[in-house]
Each structure stands twice: as C-alpha cells, then as structure tokens.
C-alpha cells in the first residue's frame, strides 16, 4: 500500500507562539519502493519521518492526513500504530547506528 501524505503540518509550542517546522507537505511514498528524503539540515526530514511513524508526542501538533491505504495513521491509537510499525512500514533515521549507542545520548 502507498503512503499518501496530504497537507501535513507539524508545530511545536514556544513562548512566542507555535513554531511551524513543517508546512503543508504533500508526498506519495510508493509501496515496495525505497524512498530517500534529502535536504538541508533543519529542513524537516526527521520530523516528517517521525510524524509518519507516529512518534511525535504532545505538545507537538500534527495536522493533515497520513494515509496508509484507506487508513489515516493520525487517527490510530498507539496500540493500532504498533501493529503497523516495523511490520508494514518502517523508517531508517539519519545515522541509525548512533541512535542505538548509549554513549551518543
């Protein structure tokens, strides 16, 4: 199944108001294909991946749609997301080896 990202926006609360770090992203990730998201540092690549995987927690605000087939991933419970993560969709973050190294935290 393809993943269709429609009008995806992500914002973080700040003392000056919401800081929008991703604005109205529209992307189609084709089933069975490897997709690389590239861009400058701070351009929102990791935030996009975390949003698709449902890894952003309150107080982060995520709006738009992330459709996996006919299912909007943003509407799923944590338990429902866990049944999809890793088995049906996956994400390899930048420098995944360092992410598992307790010395890098």
C-alpha positions in Angstrom: 0.0 0.0 0.0 1.2 3.5 -0.8 1.5 6.1 1.9 -0.1 9.5 0.9 0.9 12.5 3.0 -1.6 15.3 2.5 -1.2 18.9 3.9 0.9 17.6 6.7 2.0 20.3 9.1 3.9 20.0 12.4 4.2 22.7 15.0 5.9 23.0 18.4 4.6 25.4 21.1 7.0 28.1 22.1 6.8 31.2 24.3 6.4 33.3 21.1 3.6 31.1 19.8 3.5 27.9 17.7 6.7 27.3 15.7 5.7 25.5 12.4 8.5 23.2 11.5 6.7 21.5 8.6 4.1 23.2 6.5 1.6 21.6 4.2 3.7 18.7 2.9 2.3 16.6 0.1 4.2 13.4 -0.7 3.3 9.9 -2.1 5.5 7.1 -0.9 5.0 4.2 -3.3 4.6 0.7 -2.0 7.6 -1.6 -2.5 9.9 1.3 -3.3 12.7 2.7 -1.2 12.4 6.5 -0.8 15.1 8.9 0.4 14.1 12.3 1.7 17.0 14.6 1.3 17.5 18.3 2.2 19.5 20.7 4.3 20.0 20.4 8.0 16.9 21.6 9.8 14.6 21.3 6.8 12.1 18.9 8.5 13.2 15.5 7.2 13.4 13.8 10.6 10.2 15.5 11.7 8.5 14.2 8.6 9.7 10.6 9.3 8.7 10.8 13.0 5.2 12.1 12.1 4.6 9.3 9.6 5.7 6.7 12.2 3.5 8.3 14.9 6.5 9.1 17.1 5.7 12.8 17.9 4.0 13.2 21.2 2.2 16.1 22.9 2.6 19.0 23.0 3.7 18.7 19.3 0.8 19.4 17.0 0.4 17.3 13.8 -2.3 18.1 11.3 -3.2 16.9 7.8 -3.5 13.3 6.7 -1.1 10.4 6.5 -3.0 7.7 4.6 -1.8 4.1 4.6 -4.2 2.6 2.1 -7.5 3.9 3.3 -6.4 4.3 6.9 -5.4 7.7 8.3 -2.4 6.9 10.5 -3.0 10.1 12.5 -6.3 8.7 13.7 -4.9 5.4 15.1 -4.3 4.6 18.7 -0.8 3.7 20.0 -1.7 0.0 20.0 -3.0 0.2 16.4 0.1 2.1 15.3 2.3 -0.6 17.0 0.7 -3.2 14.8 1.8 -1.3 11.7 5.2 0.0 12.7 8.1 -2.3 11.7 5.8 -4.9 10.1 4.1 -2.8 7.5 6.0 0.4 7.4 9.5 1.4 8.5 11.8 4.4 8.8 15.6 4.5 9.0 16.7 7.7 10.7 19.9 9.5 10.0 22.8 7.6 11.5 20.7 4.7 12.9 23.8 3.1 14.5 24.5 6.1 16.7 20.8 6.2 17.7 21.3 2.8 19.4 24.6 3.8 21.0 24.1 4.8 24.7 27.3 6.8 24.6 25.8 9.1 21.9 22.8 10.2 24.0 
